[in-house]
Amino acid sequence: MSKRHLAFLAAFAASFIYGVNHTLAKDIMPTYIKPFGFIMVRVLGAAILFWITSFFFPKEKVDRKDWMRFVLCAFFGMTVNMLMFFKGLQLSTPINSSVVITLSPVILLVLSAIFLKEKITWLKGSGIGIGLVGALVLILFGAKTQENAPNILLGNLLFIVNATAYSVYLIIVKPLTSKYSSVTLMKWFFLIAIFTNLPVALPEFLEVEWTTLPLSVIGVMIFVVVGTTYLTYLFNIFALRSLRPSTIGAFIYLQPLIATSVAILLGADTLTGIRIFAAALIFLGVYLTTKRKASAIE
């Protein structure tokens, strides 16, 4: 198998893990662990794994002037982003979370236009509008309370905050990626994230009755730490060696398909007409937003 084929396999594996995570992580919240406590487990585990990994790579010194950007990256990428996603997942459904997350490229484009002065063409503007309508349809009309989804409206709104925070993270981390190795960035981001999450996450973390947790729940926690947090990042880094970032980014659209299939198979969620309609609008909006014309002038 060629390196390019392995890169595609790695990118698919990362999206598959993310897709499965939507259902598995929700399945144990809040019965065994509350969402903020779960994030504490996630950042602690990831920090340990990345620091162990860093011992096998050359040591890099962080410039003093970059520390504030490191803190901001940890705050938006490993604190607000994660806290909002897991809390939203507790309140809403796996299918909703996987659909809303595909708005990330649209949100990123808007933020890039604001902060990086990137041009928004009429085609991209139309995509933003259509995607926004799809998100509003899903949030406002798909908000039927379920037994395992006590506040779908609020949960869906938190997914939007999650996607926005992650988009901000992608913008502010960009200058650092050309200066430091990925392992260096991740080990410091997750270490800082332990402290930025601590005030909110520690109380729920301490509530967990660790000695009484079923093995299946411990297995899900390990999956989220090792799979969803650590391995997915390494898979994407490996894929980047042979594929363009835009190609890897396209794999995010597999998440709704995988998450929906897993949720329905496990009986954790159902597919409705309003969700299909909202998803279609969001996908069309994202397609128009990321589409490039053949001509140089848009």
Backbone as a ProteinNet text record, in pm:
[ID]
protein_1_A
[PRIMARY]
MSKRHLAFLAAFAASFIYGVNHTLAKDIMPTYIKPFGFIMVRVLGAAILFWITSFFFPKEKVDRKDWMRFVLCAFFGMTVNMLMFFKGLQLSTPINSSVVITLSPVILLVLSAIFLKEKITWLKGSGIGIGLVGALVLILFGAKTQENAPNILLGNLLFIVNATAYSVYLIIVKPLTSKYSSVTLMKWFFLIAIFTNLPVALPEFLEVEWTTLPLSVIGVMIFVVVGTTYLTYLFNIFALRSLRPSTIGAFIYLQPLIATSVAILLGADTLTGIRIFAAALIFLGVYLTTKRKASAIE
[TERTIARY]
84.9	0	88.4	57.5	137.9	115.3	207.4	193.9	66.9	31.2	-90.1	-214.8	-217.4	-330.9	-335.6	-220	-214.9	-262.2	-229.6	-273.1	-425.3	-485.5	-631.3	-692.2	-629.5	-677.7	-669.6	-560	-542.5	-648.1	-673.2	-774	-913.3	-940.8	-1071	-1083.4	-974.4	-976.8	-1005.6	-945.9	-969.6	-1116.4	-1174.7	-1316	-1406.9	-1369.2	-1449.5	-1452.8	-1336.6	-1329.5	-1414.4	-1404.7	-1486.4	-1634.9	-1672.6	-1813.2	-1866.9	-1787.8	-1828.2	-1835.5	-1745.1	-1737.9	-1868.6	-1939.6	-2063.9	-2162.2	-2170.2	-2265	-2206.5	-2083.4	-2024.9	-2008.2	-1958.1	-1936.5	-2069.3	-2174.2	-2304.1	-2363.2	-2335.3	-2397.4	-2366.2	-2253.2	-2217.6	-2237.5	-2290.3	-2316.2	-2466.2	-2514.2	-2438.3	-2445.7	-2489.1	-2509.1	-2382.6	-2270.7	-2146.1	-2049.4	-2054.2	-1967.6	-2034.1	-2026.2	-2084.9	-1989	-2041.4	-1959.6	-1831.8	-1836.4	-1716	-1612.8	-1660.9	-1569.9	-1502.4	-1579.5	-1526.3	-1413.4	-1429.9	-1326	-1198.6	-1213	-1095.5	-1019.2	-1093.4	-1030.7	-959.1	-1023.4	-969.5	-838.9	-836.8	-715.9	-602.4	-635.8	-532.7	-467.9	-552.8	-501	-419.8	-471.3	-400.6	-268.1	-265.6	-141.3	-34.6	-74	20.8	74.7	-15.5	25.7	117.2	85.1	167.5	303.1	307.8	436	524.3	464	540.8	594.1	509	550.1	664.3	661.5	762.7	903.2	913.4	1045.2	1118.4	1043.1	1101.9	1128.4	1107.2	1129.5	1227	1293.8	1386.8	1315.4	1380.7	1322.7	1329.4	1220.8	1214.5	1183.6	1251.4	1227.1	1123.8	1025.5	920.5	964.9	956.8	992.5	898.3	953	875	755.8	775.2	667.9	551.5	572.4	468.1	379.1	415.3	341.1	194.7	166.2	26.9	-55.8	3.2	-68	-90.1	7.4	-9.4	-130.1	-141.1	-251.8	-385.1	-389.7	-512.4	-553	-453.7	-482.4	-543.4	-485.9	-537.6	-677.6	-701.3	-831.3	-941.4	-916.5	-1019	-1025.1	-908.5	-905.1	-925.9	-881.8	-890.7	-973.4	-1037.2	-1119.6	-1262.1	-1282.4	-1416.7	-1470.8	-1389.5	-1428.3	-1477.7	-1397.7	-1431.1	-1546.1	-1544	-1649.9	-1786.1	-1793.6	-1921.1	-1970.1	-1876.2	-1917	-1974.8	-1906.2	-1953.5	-2079.9	-2091.5	-2215.3	-2329.3	-2303.3	-2405	-2446.3	-2351	-2379	-2468.7	-2449.8	-2535.8	-2679.2	-2694.2	-2826.4	-2897.1	-2821.3	-2879.4	-2856.9	-2844.8	-2833.4	-2708.2	-2661.7	-2542.2	-2556.5	-2675.6	-2695.8	-2688.8	-2752.7	-2746.2	-2602.6	-2526.1	-2387.7	-2304.3	-2323.1	-2242.4	-2279.5	-2405.8	-2448.6	-2399	-2418.9	-2379	-2228.5	-2149.4	-2003.7	-1954.1	-2035.2	-1992.7	-2001.7	-2057	-2058.8	-1922.3	-1830	-1698.4	-1629.9	-1626.8	-1562.3	-1629	-1762.7	-1834.2	-1797.2	-1798.3	-1763	-1618.5	-1531.1	-1390.3	-1373.1	-1451.5	-1443.9	-1486	-1594	-1642.5	-1538.4	-1482.2	-1382	-1255	-1219	-1101.5	-1122.8	-1246.8	-1278.3	-1268.3	-1308.1	-1306.4	-1164.2	-1090.7	-960.4	-842.8	-856.5	-747.2	-774.9	-890.4	-928.8	-937.1	-976.6	-993.8	-1124.2	-1122.6	-1237.1	-1348.2	-1472.4	-1588.7	-1660.4	-1660.3	-1724.5	-1875.4	-1948.6	-2093.9	-2128	-2045.5	-2070.3	-2052.8	-1944.7	-1920	-2022.3	-2059.5	-2160.7	-2293.6	-2329.6	-2453.1	-2444.8	-2327.3	-2307.9	-2323	-2267.5	-2279.6	-2426.2	-2500.9	-2642.8	-2722.7	-2700.8	-2773.7	-2737	-2608.6	-2565.4	-2624.6	-2633	-2691.7	-2839.4	-2911.3	-3053.2	-3068.7	-2982.3	-2988.1	-2965.6	-2867.7	-2839.1	-2957	-3018.9	-3134	-3252.5	-3273.9	-3381.7	-3359.4	-3235.7	-3203.7	-3219.4	-3173.4	-3178.2	-3320.5	-3398	-3529.8	-3641.6	-3635.3	-3744.6	-3712.9	-3586.1	-3550.3	-3536	-3585.1	-3565.1	-3676.7	-3705.9	-3804.3	-3734.7	-3777.2	-3711.7	-3724.8	-3614.6	-3613.1	-3565.4	-3587.4	-3548.9	-3400.5	-3318.2	-3173.5	-3119.6	-3211.8	-3172.2	-3264.6	-3237.2	-3328.6	-3346	-3250.1	-3261	-3188.5	-3254.6	-3192.5	-3160	-3248.5	-3225.2	-3095.1	-3077.8	-2955.2	-2834.7	-2851.7	-2742	-2692.3	-2786.1	-2747.9	-2676.5	-2722.5	-2655.1	-2513	-2493.1	-2358.8	-2268.4	-2326.2	-2247	-2195.4	-2278	-2235.1	-2118.5	-2128.8	-2019.8	-1894.3	-1912.4	-1801.6	-1731.1	-1809.1	-1751.3	-1682.4	-1741	-1682.1	-1549.2	-1546.5	-1423.7	-1312.4	-1348.2	-1246.5	-1195.6	-1282.9	-1242.3	-1146.6	-1175.3	-1084.5	-948.7	-951.3	-827.4	-745	-810.1	-738.9	-672	-734.6	-678.5	-556.7	-568.2	-458.5	-343.4	-368.6	-260.7	-175.7	-229	-159.9	-16.1	12.9	152.7	247.5	193.2	278.1	316.2	232.5	255.4	382.3	423.5	545.6	669.7	649	760.1	795.9	693.6	715.3	659.5	711.8	661.4	523.3	448.8	313.5	314.1	410	418	445.2	533.6	563.1	438.7	366.2	243.7	142.1	118.2	14.7	48.3	175.4	209.9	188.5	219.3	200	54.2	-15.3	-157.2	-237.4	-215	-294.1	-251.5	-124.5	-81.1	-147.4	-147	-212.9	-362.8	-420.9	-565.1	-608.7	-519	-552	-590.4	-514.2	-536.8	-651.4	-670.5	-780.2	-915.6	-915.7	-1039	-1068.9	-965.6	-975.1	-1090.4	-1107.2	-1213	-1353.3	-1378.1	-1511.1	-1524	-1418.9	-1427.5	-1395.7	-1315.2	-1272.5	-1388.3	-1488.6	-1598.8	-1667.7	-1696	-1760.6	-1665.4	-1537.5	-1436.7	-1431.1	-1439.3	-1431.8	-1558.8	-1668.4	-1794.2	-1795.6	-1707.7	-1707.9	-1670.7	-1750.9	-1722.3	-1640.1	-1511.2	-1422.1	-1422.3	-1434.2	-1424.6	-1546.9	-1657.1	-1779.9	-1810.4	-1722.2	-1747.3	-1740.6	-1838.8	-1833.8	-1717	-1669	-1557.1	-1592.3	-1718.5	-1759.8	-1745.7	-1774.9	-1762.9	-1617	-1533.7	-1389.6	-1335.5	-1387.9	-1346.1	-1378.9	-1497.9	-1536.6	-1444.2	-1411.8	-1321.5	-1184.1	-1135	-1005.4	-1013.3	-1125.8	-1145.7	-1140.9	-1207.5	-1212.5	-1074.5	-998.9	-866.2	-765.7	-756.6	-656.3	-700.2	-826.2	-874.1	-911	-1017.1	-1071.7	-975	-889.7	-801.5	-660	-599.6	-458.2	-438.8	-501.4	-478.5	-528.8	-645.1	-697.9	-601.6	-539.8	-443.5	-323.8	-270.5	-156.5	-191.8	-313.2	-357.4	-360.9	-414.9	-422.7	-285	-192.6	-55.6	10.4	-11.1	43.6	-15.8	-147.5	-214.7	-165	-130.6	-84	45.9	120.8	247.3	224.4	108.2	81.2	-39.6	-126.2	-248.6	-253.2	-328	-348.2	-440.4	-424.4	-514.4	-661.4	-689.2	-827.8	-886.1	-800.5	-845.8	-881.1	-796.2	-822.5	-946.1	-961	-1076.5	-1207.3	-1203.8	-1325.7	-1378.6	-1290.7	-1332.7	-1428.2	-1440.8	-1533.8	-1677.3	-1703.3	-1839.3	-1877.8	-1781.1	-1813.2	-1872.7	-1846	-1889.3	-2040.7	-2123.4	-2268.4	-2312.9	-2255.4	-2291.2	-2253.9	-2130.7	-2084.6	-2160.8	-2174.8	-2243.4	-2389.7	-2454.8	-2595.1	-2610.1	-2523.5	-2529.2	-2509	-2407.7	-2378.3	-2491.7	-2543.3	-2650.2	-2776.9	-2812.3	-2932.9	-2913.7	-2795.9	-2768.2	-2772.1	-2723.1	-2720.6	-2848.3	-2942.6	-3068.7	-3054.9	-2947.9	-2924	-2990	-3036.8	-3095.3	-3179.8	-3259.5	-3344	-3326.5	-3355.1	-3342.7	-3482	-3498.1	-3627.5	-3618.5	-3735.5	-3739	-3678.6	-3704.8	-3653	-3500.7	-3445.2	-3299.4	-3236.7	-3301.8	-3250.9	-3251.5	-3360.7	-3372.2	-3266.9	-3250.9	-3151.9	-3010.6	-2982.2	-2850	-2820.3	-2923.2	-2904.9	-2868.9	-2935.9	-2906.1	-2763	-2725	-2591	-2484	-2504.7	-2406.7	-2395.5	-2510.5	-2508.3	-2435	-2461.1	-2393.9	-2244	-2203.2	-2059.9	-1995.9	-2066.5	-2014.1	-1989.6	-2088	-2073.2	-1963.6	-1951.2	-1851	-1709.3	-1689.3	-1554.7	-1524.4	-1624.8	-1606.6	-1519.1	-1431	-1346.2	-1383.3	-1396.9	-1427.8	-1305.8	-1332.3	-1220.9	-1145.5	-1218.5	-1154.1	-1085.7	-998.5	-923.9	-1008.9	-1111.5	-1195.5	-1325	-1359.2	-1481.6	-1586
-120	0	125.1	219.7	340.7	433.1	530.6	626.4	709.7	739.6	818.5	741.8	613	530.4	518.4	506.4	501.6	633.5	744.2	875.5	886.7	839.1	839.7	751.3	637.9	547.2	613	684.7	754	863.4	941.5	1047.8	989.8	877.2	811.6	759.4	700.2	646.6	755.8	873.9	986	1027	1039.3	1077.8	969.2	843.5	732.9	736.8	761.2	769.9	885.5	1001.1	1116.1	1083	1015.5	980.7	888.4	788.9	695.2	766.2	861.3	933.1	1004.7	1055.5	1128.1	1044.3	914.6	827.7	769.5	719.2	653.4	749.3	869.6	965.4	1003.8	1022.3	1060.5	949.1	826.3	710.8	701.9	758.5	746.3	876.9	980.3	1108.8	1129.5	1179.7	1209.7	1098.6	978.2	869.6	837.8	823.7	783.9	900.5	994.6	1111.5	1228.2	1345.7	1464.4	1519.5	1598.3	1642.1	1715.3	1806.2	1880.9	1790.9	1695.2	1598.4	1512.3	1480.9	1400.9	1475.8	1608.1	1688	1686.1	1685.5	1679	1549.3	1440.3	1310.8	1318.7	1383	1390.6	1469.5	1589.9	1671.5	1613.7	1554.7	1491	1375.1	1289.4	1173.9	1213.7	1311.2	1355.1	1421.5	1500.9	1566.3	1462.8	1360.6	1254.1	1184.7	1149.9	1078.5	1163.2	1291.2	1377	1406.9	1418.6	1440.4	1316.1	1198.8	1074.3	1067.8	1102.3	1102	1200.6	1314.6	1419.4	1374.3	1272.7	1222.6	1157.6	1120.5	1055.6	1154	1283.3	1386.7	1490.4	1564.8	1668.5	1772.5	1818.4	1917.5	2056.1	2130.2	2265.3	2365.8	2479.9	2585.6	2683.1	2716.9	2809.8	2952.7	3038.7	3179.7	3245.8	3333.3	3400.7	3476.4	3536.7	3616	3530.3	3398.6	3309.9	3249.6	3266.8	3198.8	3242	3370.9	3416.5	3350.9	3333.9	3265.5	3119	3056.6	2918.3	2908.3	3003.4	3003.2	3021.3	3113.3	3137.2	3014.8	2947	2823.8	2717.7	2701.3	2603.5	2641.7	2772.7	2819.6	2794.2	2831.9	2814.8	2671.2	2608.4	2476.9	2359.4	2370.4	2257.4	2286.9	2405.1	2437.3	2470.2	2589.8	2628.7	2529	2493.8	2400.5	2268.1	2206.8	2075.6	2081.1	2180.6	2192.6	2210.2	2296.2	2321.9	2200.3	2127.8	2010.3	1902.1	1870	1761.7	1800	1926.6	1970.8	1968.5	2013.6	2008.8	1866.7	1774.6	1634.1	1574.1	1615.8	1568.7	1617.8	1741.7	1803.1	1771.2	1746.8	1723.6	1578.3	1555	1418.9	1401.3	1277.2	1251.4	1297.1	1277.2	1317.1	1469.1	1541.1	1687.5	1737.5	1678.9	1724.2	1701.6	1587.1	1556.6	1644.8	1688.9	1777.3	1920.1	1971	2108.5	2126.6	2023.1	2035	2062.2	2024.8	2049.9	2197.7	2279.6	2424.2	2487.6	2412.2	2467	2538.9	2480.9	2553.4	2687.4	2694.2	2819.4	2924.1	2882.9	2974	3020.6	2927.3	2961.3	3066	3053.4	3150	3289.3	3296.1	3425.1	3489.4	3410.7	3463.5	3505.4	3430	3465.6	3598	3621.5	3748.5	3864.2	3839.6	3945.1	3975	3868.1	3887	3883.6	3806	3794.1	3869.5	3935.5	4017.4	3936.8	3810.6	3729.2	3768.3	3764.1	3806.9	3701.6	3747.1	3659.6	3692.5	3599.5	3620	3597.1	3628.5	3608.6	3461.3	3373.7	3230.2	3183.5	3227.3	3189.3	3254.1	3377.8	3445.3	3371.6	3322.5	3244.5	3116.5	3054.6	2932.6	2957.9	3069.9	3105.8	3123.2	3191.8	3214.7	3085.9	2998.3	2871.1	2782.5	2778.1	2698.3	2749.1	2880.8	2939.8	2905	2910.2	2873.1	2727.5	2639.7	2498.8	2479.7	2551.7	2542.2	2591.2	2702	2756.6	2660.1	2596.6	2497.9	2383.3	2334.2	2223.9	2264.4	2385.2	2431.7	2462.2	2530.2	2578	2476	2401	2309.9	2163	2136.3	1998.6	1979.8	2076.6	2076.5	2005.7	1882.6	1802.2	1724.9	1751.2	1690.4	1539	1469.7	1325.3	1288.4	1162.1	1116.8	1135.6	1109	1121.1	1253.7	1346.6	1478.8	1583.1	1624.3	1709.5	1851.5	1904.6	2042.5	2054.4	2007	2002.9	2143.1	2238.7	2375.7	2431.7	2423.7	2473.5	2391.4	2259.8	2173.8	2209.9	2235.3	2273.2	2408.1	2500.8	2631.4	2615.1	2524.2	2499.5	2438.6	2358.8	2305	2418.6	2522.8	2638.5	2708.6	2725.3	2786	2700.7	2570.1	2475	2493.1	2496.7	2511.1	2646.6	2750.9	2884.5	2890.3	2833.4	2832.8	2757.7	2645.3	2568.3	2644.4	2718.7	2799.8	2910.7	2973.7	3075.7	3012.6	2893.2	2820.2	2797.7	2756.6	2730.1	2855.7	2970.6	3097	3138.6	3131	3179.4	3080.1	2951.9	2853.3	2852	2906.2	2898	2949.3	3066.7	3114.5	3022.5	2945.8	2858.3	2729.4	2686.9	2558.8	2556.5	2674.8	2681	2702	2721.6	2752.9	2637	2557.9	2447.4	2317.5	2206.7	2076.4	2053.3	1964.9	1934.8	1877.8	1792.1	1731.9	1837.9	1931.9	2040.8	2123.3	2156.5	2234.8	2160.4	2033.5	1957.9	1932.5	1904.6	1874.9	1997.5	2117.1	2239.1	2281.2	2267.7	2305	2226.3	2094.3	2010.8	2027.9	2056.5	2084.5	2212.7	2316.8	2442.5	2420.9	2334.9	2309.1	2245.4	2172.3	2114.5	2226.6	2333.8	2444.2	2535.4	2553	2637.6	2568.1	2435.4	2359.7	2336.9	2347.1	2309.8	2377.3	2510	2574.3	2522.1	2486.8	2440.1	2289	2216.7	2071.2	1993	2049.6	1973.7	1926.4	2010.9	1962.7	1838.1	1835.2	1718.9	1600.1	1626.6	1520.1	1449.8	1528.2	1471.5	1396.4	1421.5	1352.4	1208.1	1174.8	1041.2	934.8	830	716.3	614.2	637.4	560.9	411.2	374.3	232.1	151.8	220.2	148.2	154.3	215.7	227.8	91.6	57.4	-66.7	-63.8	-179.4	-187.9	-124.5	-135.1	-77	74.8	137.3	282.8	323.5	248.2	275	261	163.2	143	263	322.3	440.9	556.9	573.7	681.5	665.7	543.9	517.9	547.5	509.8	536.3	686.3	765.9	910.3	973.3	927.7	984.1	938.9	808.6	754.1	769.3	739.9	744	882.3	939.6	1066.8	1183.2	1177.9	1292	1270.5	1157.6	1135.1	1078.1	965.3	899.1	979.9	1044	1120.4	1230.9	1292.2	1397.7	1339.4	1226.3	1163.6	1114.7	1060.8	1016.1	1133.3	1246.4	1362.8	1417.7	1413.6	1458.3	1368.4	1237.4	1142.9	1168.2	1192	1215.3	1342.8	1443.9	1571.7	1559.1	1452.6	1434.3	1407.7	1350.7	1313.9	1383.7	1440.2	1502.1	1650.5	1725.3	1866.5	1882.4	1991	2015.7	2019.9	2077.9	2085.8	1947.1	1854.7	1717.5	1649.9	1669.2	1611.1	1674.5	1806	1875.4	1822.6	1775.3	1723.8	1599.9	1530.9	1409.6	1439.8	1567.1	1603	1570.8	1568.7	1543.4	1396.8	1311.1	1171.1	1152.9	1249.5	1234.7	1219.1	1302.4	1281.4	1143.1	1093.4	960.2	853.1	860.8	760.9	773.8	897.7	919.6	877.4	909.4	870.9	719.5	652.5	506.2	440.7	486.4	428.8	456	581.4	618.5	536.6	517.2	441.6	293.8	239.6	97.9	66.6	161.9	140.9	190.2	242.9	290.1	416.6	494.4	615	738.8	730.4	846.5	799.9	890.7	859.1	965.5	926.4	1016.8	1068.2	1199.4	1259.9	1341.9	1373.7	1452.4	1590.4	1655.2	1789.9	1788	1681.4	1670.4	1649.3	1567.8	1544.4	1674.3	1751.4	1879.2	1978.4	1989.3	2081.6	2041.6	1909.7	1860.9	1892.4	1876.4	1905	2052.2	2142.1	2285.1	2314.7	2254.1	2277	2225.6	2105.1	2048.8	2133.1	2182	2267.4	2397.8	2453.8	2577.7	2560.4	2449.8	2423.3	2399.1	2328.7	2302.8	2433.7	2524	2652.7	2737.7	2727.5	2806.4	2763	2631.6	2578.2	2556.4	2577.6	2553.6	2662.3	2622	2716.3	2715.6	2834.9	2842.8	2811.4	2766.1	2732.3	2856.8	2968.2	3092.4	3160.6	3252	3319.6	3422.4	3474.8	3578.5	3515.6	3543	3486.6	3595.5
0	0	0	-88.4	-99.6	20	35.8	145.8	130.2	6.5	-17	26.9	-4.7	37.1	189.6	250.7	396.8	457.5	389.8	437.7	432.9	323.8	314.9	424.2	448.6	553	690.1	714.8	843	860.5	754.3	761	783.4	716.4	736.1	878.8	930.2	1066.2	1168.3	1147.7	1239	1236.8	1117.1	1106.3	1161.4	1142.5	1195	1347.9	1407.9	1554.3	1604.8	1538.5	1577.4	1566.2	1457	1435.8	1543.1	1581.3	1686.4	1821.1	1841.7	1969	2003.4	1903.1	1927.9	2009.6	1979.3	2048.9	2176.8	2170.8	2287.1	2405.3	2377.4	2486.4	2551.4	2469.9	2524.3	2610	2572.2	2637	2786.2	2830.5	2971.7	3049.7	2980	3046.7	3062.6	3176.5	3299	3403.6	3361.2	3457.1	3535.4	3464.4	3530	3549.4	3458.7	3469.1	3397.8	3457.7	3396.3	3290.4	3197.1	3081.9	3118.5	3215.4	3249.9	3318.2	3396.7	3457.9	3352.5	3247.4	3137	3066.3	3051.5	2987.5	3071.1	3203.2	3290.2	3265.6	3250.8	3219.8	3085.5	2990.3	2854.1	2848.5	2909	2900.5	2985	3098.3	3180.9	3105.3	3047.9	2975.3	2854	2777.4	2657.1	2692.2	2798.7	2840.4	2874.3	2947	2983.8	2859	2766.5	2645.4	2557.5	2541.4	2456.1	2520.5	2652.1	2717.4	2708.9	2720	2701.9	2559.1	2462.5	2321.9	2297.3	2365.7	2344.4	2381.4	2467.3	2506.1	2388.9	2284.7	2167.7	2054	2081	1981	2035.8	1947.5	1993.3	2079.2	2182.7	2272.5	2208.9	2218	2162.1	2272.9	2267.9	2365.5	2310	2394.1	2352.9	2381.4	2279.1	2296.6	2397.2	2475.4	2579.4	2521.7	2405.4	2344.4	2294.5	2283.7	2231.6	2339.9	2465.7	2572.2	2579.1	2557.7	2561.7	2452.4	2334.1	2226.4	2261	2329	2374.7	2468.9	2561.1	2657.2	2585.4	2488.2	2413	2331.7	2274.7	2199.3	2290	2407.8	2503.5	2550.1	2566.3	2614.5	2512	2386.4	2283.5	2230.1	2211.6	2148.8	2240.8	2367	2459.6	2584.1	2587.2	2703.6	2658.3	2602	2558	2455.8	2359.3	2254.6	2312.8	2398.2	2452.9	2553.3	2640.9	2741.5	2676	2575.5	2509.2	2430.8	2368.4	2290.5	2380.8	2489.4	2575.2	2650.9	2691.9	2756.8	2656.7	2534.3	2429.8	2398.9	2400.9	2372.5	2480.6	2605.7	2713.8	2695	2648.1	2637.5	2507	2399.4	2268	2225.5	2094.6	2043.3	1957.6	1941.7	1860.1	1714.8	1655.8	1516.7	1504	1596.1	1591.9	1602.5	1693.3	1713.4	1588.6	1522.4	1404	1285.7	1278.8	1169.8	1194	1314.5	1345.1	1330.6	1363.5	1359.1	1217.5	1116.4	978.1	941.9	1030.9	1008.3	1032.2	1088.9	1122.9	1007	884.4	774.2	743.7	759.8	734.4	838.9	966.1	1075	1059.8	1021.9	1002.7	893.5	786.1	677	724	801.8	852.7	943.7	1034.7	1126.8	1052.4	948.2	868.5	796.6	751.7	685.2	783.7	909.1	1010.7	1058	1092.6	1155.9	1057.8	950.1	853.9	724.2	719.9	603.9	474.6	486.3	366.6	295.6	163.2	83.9	84.4	104	92.9	-38	-131.5	-261	-247.8	-354.3	-351.7	-335.4	-393.8	-383.3	-238.6	-177.1	-38.2	54.5	23.2	103.3	99.2	-19.9	-33.9	48.9	46	123.7	272.5	318.5	459.8	498.2	412.2	440.4	444.1	346.2	340.7	459.5	492.4	606.3	736	749.3	869.4	880.9	768	769.1	812.5	759.7	797.8	946.5	1000.7	1144	1226.6	1182.5	1255.4	1250.1	1135.1	1123.2	1221.7	1226.3	1315.9	1462.1	1494.6	1633.4	1679.1	1594.8	1636.7	1615.4	1505.3	1473.8	1501.8	1528.4	1561.5	1711	1787.5	1932.6	2007.2	1971.5	2042.1	2153.3	2274.7	2390.8	2388.9	2416.6	2428.4	2568.4	2601.9	2735.3	2760.8	2658.3	2674.7	2622.9	2590.1	2540.5	2603	2726.5	2803.6	2752	2675.3	2627.1	2493.5	2388.9	2257	2205.2	2230.9	2185.1	2241.1	2372.4	2435.2	2390.7	2379.1	2335.7	2197.7	2104.9	1968.7	1965.4	2049.3	2057.8	2110.3	2205.5	2259.2	2152.3	2061.1	1949.5	1860.7	1843.1	1764.5	1834.3	1966.9	2044.1	2032.2	2039.8	2024.9	1890.5	1783.1	1649	1632.8	1692.9	1684.2	1759.1	1879.7	1959.7	1887.3	1824.4	1754	1631.3	1566.7	1451.2	1494	1608.2	1662.2	1691.5	1747.8	1776.9	1650.3	1542.4	1417	1363.1	1384.5	1335.5	1418	1551.7	1635.6	1645.9	1613.5	1622	1495.7	1386.3	1257	1260.8	1320.5	1322.8	1399.7	1492.7	1574.1	1500.9	1405.8	1339.9	1254.7	1208.2	1127.6	1213.6	1340.2	1430.2	1523.4	1559.7	1654.2	1598	1646.2	1603.6	1663.5	1603.5	1650.7	1791.5	1821	1953.9	2059.9	2028.8	2122.3	2150.1	2045.5	2062.3	2148.1	2115.6	2185	2331.6	2361.4	2500.8	2588.5	2535.2	2614	2615.8	2502.9	2498.6	2601.9	2603.4	2694.6	2840	2862.7	2999.7	3051	2968.3	3005.7	3022.9	2937.1	2941.5	3072.9	3136.3	3267.7	3364.2	3362.5	3456.7	3412.5	3279.6	3233.5	3251.4	3251.9	3273.6	3421.9	3502.9	3644.4	3720.2	3712.2	3790.5	3760.5	3634.4	3594	3605.3	3568.7	3555.3	3682.7	3771	3889.3	3976.7	4007.7	4092.5	4036.7	3906.9	3847.3	3840.4	3823	3820.8	3956.2	4063.3	4198.6	4238.9	4167.4	4197.2	4147.7	4055.7	3994.4	4097.2	4104.5	4192.7	4113.8	4109.8	4022.8	4052.2	4177.5	4214.8	4173.7	4141.5	4106.2	3956.5	3877.2	3733.9	3665.2	3581.7	3503.7	3405.5	3368.4	3274.8	3140.1	3100.4	2972	2973.4	3087.3	3100	3098.6	3170.1	3169.1	3027	2954.2	2815.7	2728.1	2747.3	2671.2	2705.2	2832.6	2874.1	2809.8	2806.6	2742.7	2593.8	2531.9	2389.2	2360.6	2445.8	2425.1	2442.1	2542.2	2567.1	2461	2441.7	2350	2204.1	2177	2039.1	1992.5	2054.9	2008.7	2025.6	2126.3	2151.9	2099	2133.5	2101	1960	1930.2	1801.8	1683.4	1697.6	1584.5	1543.9	1643.8	1611.5	1537.7	1585.8	1520.3	1379.9	1363.7	1231.6	1132.7	1177.2	1089	1054.1	1151.6	1125	1020.9	1034.3	937.4	798.7	793.7	666.1	598.4	679.2	624.4	546.1	568.7	497	349.3	316.7	177.7	117.2	202	152.9	187.9	110.1	139.5	260.4	336.3	449.9	408.6	290	243.3	218.2	172.1	148.2	279.9	379.2	511.5	573.8	553.8	608.9	552.4	428.9	365.8	437	508.7	578.6	693.7	733.7	840.7	800.5	668.6	621.8	631.2	666.3	692.7	832	920.4	1059.2	1075	1007.9	1022.5	977.7	867.2	816.9	918.5	970	1067	1198.4	1247.5	1375	1367.1	1255.6	1239.3	1235.8	1160	1149.7	1286.1	1358.9	1490.8	1588.6	1588.8	1682.1	1657.4	1530	1497.3	1529.3	1495.6	1523.8	1672.7	1754.1	1898.9	1967	1886.5	1943.6	2025	2001.5	2080.8	2021.2	1896.1	1831.6	1714	1658.8	1544.5	1436.2	1313.5	1199.8	1163.4	1157.7	1125.4	997.8	941.3	818.4	835.2	947.4	970.2	980.2	1037.7	1048.3	911.3	827.9	692.5	613.3	624.4	553.6	602	733.6	790.1	749.1	752.9	714.7	568.1	482.2	339.9	318.4	391.4	380.3	427.7	539.2	593	497.1	444.1	350.7	224.2	173.3	54.6	85.6	203.8	243	254.5	314	329.6	193.5	104.1	-30.8	-105	-99.8	-168.9	-105.1	27.1	98.2	63.9	46.1	23.1	-124.6	-210.8	-354.6	-416	-503.2	-576.8	-723.3	-777.6	-920.3	-1005	-1125.7	-1215.3	-1257.6	-1270.1	-1312.2	-1196	-1226.3	-1121	-1049.4	-1121	-1062.3	-1012	-882.6	-827.4	-814.4
[MASK]
++++++++++++++++++++++++++++++++++++++++++++++++++++++++++++++++++++++++++++++++++++++++++++++++++++++++++++++++++++++++++++++++++++++++++++++++++++++++++++++++++++++++++++++++++++++++++++++++++++++++++++++++++++++++++++++++++++++++++++++++++++++++++++++++++++++++++++++++++++++++++++++++++++++++++

